[in-house]
Amino acid sequence: GPLGSYETDHQDYCEVCQQGGEIILCDTCPRAYHMVCLDPDMEKAPEGKWSCPHCEKEGIQ
């Protein structure tokens, strides 16, 4: 999409299993994840800003 519509540019499937559904969106990249697909998996959705494992590994805050 055009610049400025970043929020709508997230993928609508899980980066890990490639399936849709209840996914959480990374705040620093377009990736999305099921909580159960994360390692370690999450019990509940994160509050506030959340960066996916890929961004965490790259050191992006």
CHARMM internal coordinates of N, CA and C (Angstrom, degrees):
IC EDIT
DIST 1 N 1 CA 1.4613
DIST 1 CA 1 C 1.5050
ANGL 1 N 1 CA 1 C 112.04
DIST 1 C 2 N 1.3189
ANGL 1 CA 1 C 2 N 116.82
DIHE 1 N 1 CA 1 C 2 N 173.30
DIST 2 N 2 CA 1.4735
ANGL 1 C 2 N 2 CA 120.65
DIHE 1 CA 1 C 2 N 2 CA 179.07
DIST 2 CA 2 C 1.5154
ANGL 2 N 2 CA 2 C 111.55
DIHE 1 C 2 N 2 CA 2 C -65.74
DIST 2 C 3 N 1.3275
ANGL 2 CA 2 C 3 N 116.48
DIHE 2 N 2 CA 2 C 3 N 159.52
DIST 3 N 3 CA 1.4556
ANGL 2 C 3 N 3 CA 120.56
DIHE 2 CA 2 C 3 N 3 CA 177.47
DIST 3 CA 3 C 1.5216
ANGL 3 N 3 CA 3 C 109.61
DIHE 2 C 3 N 3 CA 3 C -59.17
DIST 3 C 4 N 1.3217
ANGL 3 CA 3 C 4 N 115.41
DIHE 3 N 3 CA 3 C 4 N 141.88
DIST 4 N 4 CA 1.4545
ANGL 3 C 4 N 4 CA 119.60
DIHE 3 CA 3 C 4 N 4 CA 179.37
DIST 4 CA 4 C 1.5176
ANGL 4 N 4 CA 4 C 112.21
DIHE 3 C 4 N 4 CA 4 C 101.61
DIST 4 C 5 N 1.3280
ANGL 4 CA 4 C 5 N 117.83
DIHE 4 N 4 CA 4 C 5 N -14.59
DIST 5 N 5 CA 1.4578
ANGL 4 C 5 N 5 CA 119.79
DIHE 4 CA 4 C 5 N 5 CA 179.90
DIST 5 CA 5 C 1.5172
ANGL 5 N 5 CA 5 C 110.17
DIHE 4 C 5 N 5 CA 5 C -105.98
DIST 5 C 6 N 1.3200
ANGL 5 CA 5 C 6 N 115.88
DIHE 5 N 5 CA 5 C 6 N 33.56
DIST 6 N 6 CA 1.4571
ANGL 5 C 6 N 6 CA 121.49
DIHE 5 CA 5 C 6 N 6 CA -175.72
DIST 6 CA 6 C 1.5255
ANGL 6 N 6 CA 6 C 112.63
DIHE 5 C 6 N 6 CA 6 C -51.71
DIST 6 C 7 N 1.3273
ANGL 6 CA 6 C 7 N 115.71
DIHE 6 N 6 CA 6 C 7 N -40.83
DIST 7 N 7 CA 1.4571
ANGL 6 C 7 N 7 CA 119.73
DIHE 6 CA 6 C 7 N 7 CA -175.65
DIST 7 CA 7 C 1.5252
ANGL 7 N 7 CA 7 C 112.27
DIHE 6 C 7 N 7 CA 7 C -58.75
DIST 7 C 8 N 1.3230
ANGL 7 CA 7 C 8 N 116.55
DIHE 7 N 7 CA 7 C 8 N -29.45
DIST 8 N 8 CA 1.4651
ANGL 7 C 8 N 8 CA 119.85
DIHE 7 CA 7 C 8 N 8 CA -177.18
DIST 8 CA 8 C 1.5261
ANGL 8 N 8 CA 8 C 111.75
DIHE 7 C 8 N 8 CA 8 C -93.39
DIST 8 C 9 N 1.3266
ANGL 8 CA 8 C 9 N 116.95
DIHE 8 N 8 CA 8 C 9 N 0.88
DIST 9 N 9 CA 1.4536
ANGL 8 C 9 N 9 CA 119.99
DIHE 8 CA 8 C 9 N 9 CA -177.56
DIST 9 CA 9 C 1.5229
ANGL 9 N 9 CA 9 C 113.94
DIHE 8 C 9 N 9 CA 9 C -90.16
DIST 9 C 10 N 1.3322
ANGL 9 CA 9 C 10 N 116.85
DIHE 9 N 9 CA 9 C 10 N 0.41
DIST 10 N 10 CA 1.4579
ANGL 9 C 10 N 10 CA 118.92
DIHE 9 CA 9 C 10 N 10 CA 179.22
DIST 10 CA 10 C 1.5236
ANGL 10 N 10 CA 10 C 110.38
DIHE 9 C 10 N 10 CA 10 C -66.81
DIST 10 C 11 N 1.3247
ANGL 10 CA 10 C 11 N 115.47
DIHE 10 N 10 CA 10 C 11 N 145.00
DIST 11 N 11 CA 1.4570
ANGL 10 C 11 N 11 CA 119.34
DIHE 10 CA 10 C 11 N 11 CA 175.05
DIST 11 CA 11 C 1.5221
ANGL 11 N 11 CA 11 C 108.71
DIHE 10 C 11 N 11 CA 11 C -66.69
DIST 11 C 12 N 1.3250
ANGL 11 CA 11 C 12 N 116.67
DIHE 11 N 11 CA 11 C 12 N 153.82
DIST 12 N 12 CA 1.4673
ANGL 11 C 12 N 12 CA 120.05
DIHE 11 CA 11 C 12 N 12 CA -177.42
DIST 12 CA 12 C 1.5245
ANGL 12 N 12 CA 12 C 111.30
DIHE 11 C 12 N 12 CA 12 C -106.56
DIST 12 C 13 N 1.3263
ANGL 12 CA 12 C 13 N 114.57
DIHE 12 N 12 CA 12 C 13 N 28.00
DIST 13 N 13 CA 1.4681
ANGL 12 C 13 N 13 CA 120.10
DIHE 12 CA 12 C 13 N 13 CA 175.68
DIST 13 CA 13 C 1.5308
ANGL 13 N 13 CA 13 C 108.25
DIHE 12 C 13 N 13 CA 13 C -142.83
DIST 13 C 14 N 1.3118
ANGL 13 CA 13 C 14 N 115.16
DIHE 13 N 13 CA 13 C 14 N 162.61
DIST 14 N 14 CA 1.4642
ANGL 13 C 14 N 14 CA 120.85
DIHE 13 CA 13 C 14 N 14 CA -177.92
DIST 14 CA 14 C 1.5165
ANGL 14 N 14 CA 14 C 111.15
DIHE 13 C 14 N 14 CA 14 C -75.42
DIST 14 C 15 N 1.3365
ANGL 14 CA 14 C 15 N 116.06
DIHE 14 N 14 CA 14 C 15 N 133.27
DIST 15 N 15 CA 1.4596
ANGL 14 C 15 N 15 CA 122.04
DIHE 14 CA 14 C 15 N 15 CA 179.18
DIST 15 CA 15 C 1.5290
ANGL 15 N 15 CA 15 C 111.30
DIHE 14 C 15 N 15 CA 15 C -60.65
DIST 15 C 16 N 1.3271
ANGL 15 CA 15 C 16 N 117.09
DIHE 15 N 15 CA 15 C 16 N -31.16
DIST 16 N 16 CA 1.4631
ANGL 15 C 16 N 16 CA 121.44
DIHE 15 CA 15 C 16 N 16 CA -174.93
DIST 16 CA 16 C 1.5302
ANGL 16 N 16 CA 16 C 111.94
DIHE 15 C 16 N 16 CA 16 C -81.34
DIST 16 C 17 N 1.3430
ANGL 16 CA 16 C 17 N 116.33
DIHE 16 N 16 CA 16 C 17 N -53.84
DIST 17 N 17 CA 1.4691
ANGL 16 C 17 N 17 CA 119.54
DIHE 16 CA 16 C 17 N 17 CA -172.25
DIST 17 CA 17 C 1.5247
ANGL 17 N 17 CA 17 C 113.56
DIHE 16 C 17 N 17 CA 17 C -106.47
DIST 17 C 18 N 1.3367
ANGL 17 CA 17 C 18 N 116.82
DIHE 17 N 17 CA 17 C 18 N -5.14
DIST 18 N 18 CA 1.4652
ANGL 17 C 18 N 18 CA 122.31
DIHE 17 CA 17 C 18 N 18 CA 176.62
DIST 18 CA 18 C 1.5264
ANGL 18 N 18 CA 18 C 113.46
DIHE 17 C 18 N 18 CA 18 C 67.92
DIST 18 C 19 N 1.3311
ANGL 18 CA 18 C 19 N 117.53
DIHE 18 N 18 CA 18 C 19 N 17.75
DIST 19 N 19 CA 1.4577
ANGL 18 C 19 N 19 CA 121.53
DIHE 18 CA 18 C 19 N 19 CA 177.82
DIST 19 CA 19 C 1.5240
ANGL 19 N 19 CA 19 C 110.48
DIHE 18 C 19 N 19 CA 19 C -106.33
DIST 19 C 20 N 1.3215
ANGL 19 CA 19 C 20 N 116.37
DIHE 19 N 19 CA 19 C 20 N 155.62
DIST 20 N 20 CA 1.4567
ANGL 19 C 20 N 20 CA 121.13
DIHE 19 CA 19 C 20 N 20 CA 177.85
DIST 20 CA 20 C 1.5143
ANGL 20 N 20 CA 20 C 111.39
DIHE 19 C 20 N 20 CA 20 C -86.75
DIST 20 C 21 N 1.3321
ANGL 20 CA 20 C 21 N 116.34
DIHE 20 N 20 CA 20 C 21 N -163.42
DIST 21 N 21 CA 1.4607
ANGL 20 C 21 N 21 CA 121.15
DIHE 20 CA 20 C 21 N 21 CA 178.12
DIST 21 CA 21 C 1.5116
ANGL 21 N 21 CA 21 C 112.27
DIHE 20 C 21 N 21 CA 21 C 114.22
DIST 21 C 22 N 1.3306
ANGL 21 CA 21 C 22 N 115.50
DIHE 21 N 21 CA 21 C 22 N -145.06
DIST 22 N 22 CA 1.4642
ANGL 21 C 22 N 22 CA 121.90
DIHE 21 CA 21 C 22 N 22 CA -176.99
DIST 22 CA 22 C 1.5229
ANGL 22 N 22 CA 22 C 109.84
DIHE 21 C 22 N 22 CA 22 C -78.91
DIST 22 C 23 N 1.3131
ANGL 22 CA 22 C 23 N 115.85
DIHE 22 N 22 CA 22 C 23 N 87.92
DIST 23 N 23 CA 1.4580
ANGL 22 C 23 N 23 CA 119.50
DIHE 22 CA 22 C 23 N 23 CA -177.82
DIST 23 CA 23 C 1.5202
ANGL 23 N 23 CA 23 C 110.76
DIHE 22 C 23 N 23 CA 23 C -112.18
DIST 23 C 24 N 1.3296
ANGL 23 CA 23 C 24 N 115.47
DIHE 23 N 23 CA 23 C 24 N 150.60
DIST 24 N 24 CA 1.4652
ANGL 23 C 24 N 24 CA 120.59
DIHE 23 CA 23 C 24 N 24 CA 175.60
DIST 24 CA 24 C 1.5265
ANGL 24 N 24 CA 24 C 108.00
DIHE 23 C 24 N 24 CA 24 C -105.62
DIST 24 C 25 N 1.3195
ANGL 24 CA 24 C 25 N 115.59
DIHE 24 N 24 CA 24 C 25 N 144.94
DIST 25 N 25 CA 1.4577
ANGL 24 C 25 N 25 CA 121.78
DIHE 24 CA 24 C 25 N 25 CA -173.68
DIST 25 CA 25 C 1.5169
ANGL 25 N 25 CA 25 C 111.61
DIHE 24 C 25 N 25 CA 25 C -101.49
DIST 25 C 26 N 1.3156
ANGL 25 CA 25 C 26 N 115.96
DIHE 25 N 25 CA 25 C 26 N 133.69
DIST 26 N 26 CA 1.4584
ANGL 25 C 26 N 26 CA 120.40
DIHE 25 CA 25 C 26 N 26 CA 174.87
DIST 26 CA 26 C 1.5182
ANGL 26 N 26 CA 26 C 109.47
DIHE 25 C 26 N 26 CA 26 C -69.16
DIST 26 C 27 N 1.3341
ANGL 26 CA 26 C 27 N 116.88
DIHE 26 N 26 CA 26 C 27 N 139.96
DIST 27 N 27 CA 1.4635
ANGL 26 C 27 N 27 CA 120.99
DIHE 26 CA 26 C 27 N 27 CA -179.36
DIST 27 CA 27 C 1.5221
ANGL 27 N 27 CA 27 C 112.55
DIHE 26 C 27 N 27 CA 27 C -83.28
DIST 27 C 28 N 1.3380
ANGL 27 CA 27 C 28 N 118.38
DIHE 27 N 27 CA 27 C 28 N -9.62
DIST 28 N 28 CA 1.4598
ANGL 27 C 28 N 28 CA 120.02
DIHE 27 CA 27 C 28 N 28 CA -175.36
DIST 28 CA 28 C 1.5178
ANGL 28 N 28 CA 28 C 113.37
DIHE 27 C 28 N 28 CA 28 C -119.23
DIST 28 C 29 N 1.3374
ANGL 28 CA 28 C 29 N 117.63
DIHE 28 N 28 CA 28 C 29 N -1.74
DIST 29 N 29 CA 1.4692
ANGL 28 C 29 N 29 CA 120.40
DIHE 28 CA 28 C 29 N 29 CA 174.88
DIST 29 CA 29 C 1.5186
ANGL 29 N 29 CA 29 C 108.74
DIHE 28 C 29 N 29 CA 29 C -153.59
DIST 29 C 30 N 1.3302
ANGL 29 CA 29 C 30 N 118.20
DIHE 29 N 29 CA 29 C 30 N 172.94
DIST 30 N 30 CA 1.4723
ANGL 29 C 30 N 30 CA 120.57
DIHE 29 CA 29 C 30 N 30 CA -176.88
DIST 30 CA 30 C 1.5315
ANGL 30 N 30 CA 30 C 114.64
DIHE 29 C 30 N 30 CA 30 C -78.51
DIST 30 C 31 N 1.3259
ANGL 30 CA 30 C 31 N 117.74
DIHE 30 N 30 CA 30 C 31 N 1.66
DIST 31 N 31 CA 1.4565
ANGL 30 C 31 N 31 CA 118.84
DIHE 30 CA 30 C 31 N 31 CA -175.06
DIST 31 CA 31 C 1.5298
ANGL 31 N 31 CA 31 C 112.46
DIHE 30 C 31 N 31 CA 31 C -73.03
DIST 31 C 32 N 1.3170
ANGL 31 CA 31 C 32 N 114.74
DIHE 31 N 31 CA 31 C 32 N 155.93
DIST 32 N 32 CA 1.4576
ANGL 31 C 32 N 32 CA 122.21
DIHE 31 CA 31 C 32 N 32 CA 177.17
DIST 32 CA 32 C 1.5235
ANGL 32 N 32 CA 32 C 108.45
DIHE 31 C 32 N 32 CA 32 C -137.77
DIST 32 C 33 N 1.3179
ANGL 32 CA 32 C 33 N 115.57
DIHE 32 N 32 CA 32 C 33 N 152.07
DIST 33 N 33 CA 1.4675
ANGL 32 C 33 N 33 CA 120.67
DIHE 32 CA 32 C 33 N 33 CA -173.91
DIST 33 CA 33 C 1.5176
ANGL 33 N 33 CA 33 C 112.01
DIHE 32 C 33 N 33 CA 33 C -143.68
DIST 33 C 34 N 1.3305
ANGL 33 CA 33 C 34 N 116.31
DIHE 33 N 33 CA 33 C 34 N 146.01
DIST 34 N 34 CA 1.4563
ANGL 33 C 34 N 34 CA 120.44
DIHE 33 CA 33 C 34 N 34 CA 163.96
DIST 34 CA 34 C 1.5270
ANGL 34 N 34 CA 34 C 107.09
DIHE 33 C 34 N 34 CA 34 C -74.23
DIST 34 C 35 N 1.3110
ANGL 34 CA 34 C 35 N 117.16
DIHE 34 N 34 CA 34 C 35 N 144.30
DIST 35 N 35 CA 1.4589
ANGL 34 C 35 N 35 CA 119.60
DIHE 34 CA 34 C 35 N 35 CA 178.86
DIST 35 CA 35 C 1.5273
ANGL 35 N 35 CA 35 C 110.92
DIHE 34 C 35 N 35 CA 35 C -61.99
DIST 35 C 36 N 1.3396
ANGL 35 CA 35 C 36 N 117.00
DIHE 35 N 35 CA 35 C 36 N -35.44
DIST 36 N 36 CA 1.4622
ANGL 35 C 36 N 36 CA 119.97
DIHE 35 CA 35 C 36 N 36 CA -178.49
DIST 36 CA 36 C 1.5266
ANGL 36 N 36 CA 36 C 112.36
DIHE 35 C 36 N 36 CA 36 C -74.73
DIST 36 C 37 N 1.3402
ANGL 36 CA 36 C 37 N 117.03
DIHE 36 N 36 CA 36 C 37 N -17.55
DIST 37 N 37 CA 1.4611
ANGL 36 C 37 N 37 CA 120.45
DIHE 36 CA 36 C 37 N 37 CA 179.94
DIST 37 CA 37 C 1.5268
ANGL 37 N 37 CA 37 C 112.36
DIHE 36 C 37 N 37 CA 37 C -85.47
DIST 37 C 38 N 1.3370
ANGL 37 CA 37 C 38 N 116.14
DIHE 37 N 37 CA 37 C 38 N -13.53
DIST 38 N 38 CA 1.4525
ANGL 37 C 38 N 38 CA 119.47
DIHE 37 CA 37 C 38 N 38 CA 178.47
DIST 38 CA 38 C 1.5236
ANGL 38 N 38 CA 38 C 110.14
DIHE 37 C 38 N 38 CA 38 C -73.67
DIST 38 C 39 N 1.3080
ANGL 38 CA 38 C 39 N 116.54
DIHE 38 N 38 CA 38 C 39 N 154.30
DIST 39 N 39 CA 1.4562
ANGL 38 C 39 N 39 CA 121.67
DIHE 38 CA 38 C 39 N 39 CA 178.82
DIST 39 CA 39 C 1.5250
ANGL 39 N 39 CA 39 C 109.30
DIHE 38 C 39 N 39 CA 39 C -126.01
DIST 39 C 40 N 1.3147
ANGL 39 CA 39 C 40 N 119.82
DIHE 39 N 39 CA 39 C 40 N 105.31
DIST 40 N 40 CA 1.4703
ANGL 39 C 40 N 40 CA 125.19
DIHE 39 CA 39 C 40 N 40 CA 1.47
DIST 40 CA 40 C 1.5249
ANGL 40 N 40 CA 40 C 111.94
DIHE 39 C 40 N 40 CA 40 C -76.04
DIST 40 C 41 N 1.3193
ANGL 40 CA 40 C 41 N 117.11
DIHE 40 N 40 CA 40 C 41 N 155.87
DIST 41 N 41 CA 1.4637
ANGL 40 C 41 N 41 CA 119.72
DIHE 40 CA 40 C 41 N 41 CA -178.60
DIST 41 CA 41 C 1.5263
ANGL 41 N 41 CA 41 C 110.31
DIHE 40 C 41 N 41 CA 41 C -72.74
DIST 41 C 42 N 1.3340
ANGL 41 CA 41 C 42 N 115.15
DIHE 41 N 41 CA 41 C 42 N 161.34
DIST 42 N 42 CA 1.4634
ANGL 41 C 42 N 42 CA 121.37
DIHE 41 CA 41 C 42 N 42 CA -176.94
DIST 42 CA 42 C 1.5160
ANGL 42 N 42 CA 42 C 110.67
DIHE 41 C 42 N 42 CA 42 C -105.93
DIST 42 C 43 N 1.3360
ANGL 42 CA 42 C 43 N 115.23
DIHE 42 N 42 CA 42 C 43 N 142.83
DIST 43 N 43 CA 1.4558
ANGL 42 C 43 N 43 CA 120.18
DIHE 42 CA 42 C 43 N 43 CA 176.78
DIST 43 CA 43 C 1.5315
ANGL 43 N 43 CA 43 C 110.87
DIHE 42 C 43 N 43 CA 43 C -76.97
DIST 43 C 44 N 1.3401
ANGL 43 CA 43 C 44 N 114.99
DIHE 43 N 43 CA 43 C 44 N -39.88
DIST 44 N 44 CA 1.4553
ANGL 43 C 44 N 44 CA 118.68
DIHE 43 CA 43 C 44 N 44 CA -179.92
DIST 44 CA 44 C 1.5203
ANGL 44 N 44 CA 44 C 109.53
DIHE 43 C 44 N 44 CA 44 C -142.83
DIST 44 C 45 N 1.3254
ANGL 44 CA 44 C 45 N 115.40
DIHE 44 N 44 CA 44 C 45 N 162.33
DIST 45 N 45 CA 1.4555
ANGL 44 C 45 N 45 CA 120.17
DIHE 44 CA 44 C 45 N 45 CA -176.87
DIST 45 CA 45 C 1.5213
ANGL 45 N 45 CA 45 C 110.61
DIHE 44 C 45 N 45 CA 45 C -61.03
DIST 45 C 46 N 1.3303
ANGL 45 CA 45 C 46 N 117.20
DIHE 45 N 45 CA 45 C 46 N 142.52
DIST 46 N 46 CA 1.4654
ANGL 45 C 46 N 46 CA 120.60
DIHE 45 CA 45 C 46 N 46 CA 179.33
DIST 46 CA 46 C 1.5190
ANGL 46 N 46 CA 46 C 111.21
DIHE 45 C 46 N 46 CA 46 C -67.55
DIST 46 C 47 N 1.3255
ANGL 46 CA 46 C 47 N 115.75
DIHE 46 N 46 CA 46 C 47 N 146.61
DIST 47 N 47 CA 1.4637
ANGL 46 C 47 N 47 CA 120.16
DIHE 46 CA 46 C 47 N 47 CA 175.94
DIST 47 CA 47 C 1.5200
ANGL 47 N 47 CA 47 C 108.49
DIHE 46 C 47 N 47 CA 47 C -94.26
DIST 47 C 48 N 1.3175
ANGL 47 CA 47 C 48 N 115.49
DIHE 47 N 47 CA 47 C 48 N 141.39
DIST 48 N 48 CA 1.4571
ANGL 47 C 48 N 48 CA 119.70
DIHE 47 CA 47 C 48 N 48 CA 179.64
DIST 48 CA 48 C 1.5169
ANGL 48 N 48 CA 48 C 111.57
DIHE 47 C 48 N 48 CA 48 C 74.38
DIST 48 C 49 N 1.3170
ANGL 48 CA 48 C 49 N 115.44
DIHE 48 N 48 CA 48 C 49 N -153.07
DIST 49 N 49 CA 1.4579
ANGL 48 C 49 N 49 CA 120.53
DIHE 48 CA 48 C 49 N 49 CA -177.65
DIST 49 CA 49 C 1.5258
ANGL 49 N 49 CA 49 C 111.31
DIHE 48 C 49 N 49 CA 49 C -71.39
DIST 49 C 50 N 1.3333
ANGL 49 CA 49 C 50 N 114.78
DIHE 49 N 49 CA 49 C 50 N 141.16
DIST 50 N 50 CA 1.4617
ANGL 49 C 50 N 50 CA 119.55
DIHE 49 CA 49 C 50 N 50 CA 177.99
DIST 50 CA 50 C 1.5217
ANGL 50 N 50 CA 50 C 108.83
DIHE 49 C 50 N 50 CA 50 C -139.32
DIST 50 C 51 N 1.3227
ANGL 50 CA 50 C 51 N 116.16
DIHE 50 N 50 CA 50 C 51 N 131.91
DIST 51 N 51 CA 1.4579
ANGL 50 C 51 N 51 CA 121.01
DIHE 50 CA 50 C 51 N 51 CA 175.91
DIST 51 CA 51 C 1.5198
ANGL 51 N 51 CA 51 C 108.90
DIHE 50 C 51 N 51 CA 51 C -112.31
DIST 51 C 52 N 1.3178
ANGL 51 CA 51 C 52 N 115.80
DIHE 51 N 51 CA 51 C 52 N 135.54
DIST 52 N 52 CA 1.4533
ANGL 51 C 52 N 52 CA 121.25
DIHE 51 CA 51 C 52 N 52 CA -176.05
DIST 52 CA 52 C 1.5292
ANGL 52 N 52 CA 52 C 111.51
DIHE 51 C 52 N 52 CA 52 C -69.91
DIST 52 C 53 N 1.3327
ANGL 52 CA 52 C 53 N 117.54
DIHE 52 N 52 CA 52 C 53 N 167.28
DIST 53 N 53 CA 1.4725
ANGL 52 C 53 N 53 CA 120.55
DIHE 52 CA 52 C 53 N 53 CA -179.33
DIST 53 CA 53 C 1.5287
ANGL 53 N 53 CA 53 C 113.04
DIHE 52 C 53 N 53 CA 53 C -56.36
DIST 53 C 54 N 1.3162
ANGL 53 CA 53 C 54 N 117.25
DIHE 53 N 53 CA 53 C 54 N -35.22
DIST 54 N 54 CA 1.4571
ANGL 53 C 54 N 54 CA 120.54
DIHE 53 CA 53 C 54 N 54 CA 179.64
DIST 54 CA 54 C 1.5277
ANGL 54 N 54 CA 54 C 110.54
DIHE 53 C 54 N 54 CA 54 C -62.55
DIST 54 C 55 N 1.3472
ANGL 54 CA 54 C 55 N 115.83
DIHE 54 N 54 CA 54 C 55 N -45.46
DIST 55 N 55 CA 1.4697
ANGL 54 C 55 N 55 CA 119.37
DIHE 54 CA 54 C 55 N 55 CA 179.18
DIST 55 CA 55 C 1.5224
ANGL 55 N 55 CA 55 C 111.14
DIHE 54 C 55 N 55 CA 55 C -69.37
DIST 55 C 56 N 1.3236
ANGL 55 CA 55 C 56 N 116.76
DIHE 55 N 55 CA 55 C 56 N -38.58
DIST 56 N 56 CA 1.4619
ANGL 55 C 56 N 56 CA 120.23
DIHE 55 CA 55 C 56 N 56 CA 178.51
DIST 56 CA 56 C 1.5269
ANGL 56 N 56 CA 56 C 109.75
DIHE 55 C 56 N 56 CA 56 C -58.85
DIST 56 C 57 N 1.3346
ANGL 56 CA 56 C 57 N 115.92
DIHE 56 N 56 CA 56 C 57 N -43.27
DIST 57 N 57 CA 1.4501
ANGL 56 C 57 N 57 CA 121.13
DIHE 56 CA 56 C 57 N 57 CA -178.67
DIST 57 CA 57 C 1.5276
ANGL 57 N 57 CA 57 C 110.96
DIHE 56 C 57 N 57 CA 57 C -65.17
DIST 57 C 58 N 1.3357
ANGL 57 CA 57 C 58 N 115.62
DIHE 57 N 57 CA 57 C 58 N -36.19
DIST 58 N 58 CA 1.4637
ANGL 57 C 58 N 58 CA 120.31
DIHE 57 CA 57 C 58 N 58 CA 179.60
DIST 58 CA 58 C 1.5251
ANGL 58 N 58 CA 58 C 111.79
DIHE 57 C 58 N 58 CA 58 C -76.98
DIST 58 C 59 N 1.3291
ANGL 58 CA 58 C 59 N 116.59
DIHE 58 N 58 CA 58 C 59 N -11.84
DIST 59 N 59 CA 1.4575
ANGL 58 C 59 N 59 CA 120.81
DIHE 58 CA 58 C 59 N 59 CA 177.99
DIST 59 CA 59 C 1.5074
ANGL 59 N 59 CA 59 C 114.88
DIHE 58 C 59 N 59 CA 59 C 81.25
DIST 59 C 60 N 1.3425
ANGL 59 CA 59 C 60 N 116.48
DIHE 59 N 59 CA 59 C 60 N 22.09
DIST 60 N 60 CA 1.4588
ANGL 59 C 60 N 60 CA 120.51
DIHE 59 CA 59 C 60 N 60 CA 178.51
DIST 60 CA 60 C 1.5261
ANGL 60 N 60 CA 60 C 109.04
DIHE 59 C 60 N 60 CA 60 C -85.36
DIST 60 C 61 N 1.3091
ANGL 60 CA 60 C 61 N 116.99
DIHE 60 N 60 CA 60 C 61 N 128.85
DIST 61 N 61 CA 1.4607
ANGL 60 C 61 N 61 CA 119.70
DIHE 60 CA 60 C 61 N 61 CA 179.20
DIST 61 CA 61 C 1.5192
ANGL 61 N 61 CA 61 C 110.80
DIHE 60 C 61 N 61 CA 61 C -107.91
END
COOR INIT
IC SEED 1 N 1 CA 1 C
IC BUILD
